[in-house]
């Protein structure tokens, strides 16, 4: 059973989660070939969903997770190489991702598509209007 390794996985995630998040979002924003985007998206969603599902109050944003995502998406130099990602877009994607993660694994495909659309926005291949399809308002 994987549950016997949960503590070790949580420790590794605590140590390396920020770096993994930055690397995956950097890949989506132009640092990796497009064929790797599904893997980057899956990784980001898995981290987000794991942290949100282990937070006692699912309605309260997890500060560590929010910091990782905000640093990588909004304040990070990884997305600074594209003029297409604004702080508003980053904030919208973080909200969409967290809302979908709260729904559990049933929303994984939708979250992966939203993250891949984020990559398309970063590359200038899509407009920000594509994010409207993911809003749970």
Secondary structure as UniProt FT lines:
FT   HELIX           2..5
FT   HELIX           6..26
FT   HELIX           27..31
FT   HELIX           34..36
FT   HELIX           37..53
FT   TURN            58..59
FT   HELIX           63..70
FT   HELIX           71..75
FT   TURN            77..81
FT   TURN            83..84
FT   HELIX           87..102
FT   HELIX           105..107
FT   HELIX           108..123
FT   HELIX           128..134
//
